[in-house]
Amino acid sequence: MLSGIITTTLLILFVIGTVWVFSSKRRAAFDEAARLALDDSPENPL
């Protein structure tokens, strides 16, 4: 019984996390974070 509750809880958390990652509101923040490694501005010296 307990393992079923834990499995259901983890499945719900996974679905919530997936929806959060792929939501259009977060797209700009994730795109900015993806470009950080390629940023050659003087504030980020190699």
N, C-alpha and C positions, 0 to 999 in steps of 0.2 A: 504494500500500500504506500509506504513512504517513498519507495523508489519511483512509483508512478507520479507522485506529487512533485518530486524533484525533477523528473524528466519533463513534465508539463511546464513547470516554472522555467526551466532552462530553454525550452522551445519558445515560450512566449518572449523571454528576454532576447533570444536570437532574432525573432521576427521584428521586435521593436528596434533592435540595433540595426538590422538590415534596412528597415524603413527610414531610420534616422540618417544612415550613411547615404542612401540614394535619394534623399529629399532634395528638391530644387533649392531650398533655402540655404543649404550647406554647400552648394556647388562652388560658390565664389571663394569660400574659405579653404576648401580642399584644393581648388585650382591654384590659389596663392601659395599654399603649403607645398604643392608639387613643384612650383617654380623656385623655391628657396635655394635648392642645391645648384641651380643654374644662374643665380643672381651674381653678377660681376660688379656690383656697385662698390664704391670705396668703403662703405660702412661694414662690408663683409669681406675682409681681406683673406686670401688663401693662406 
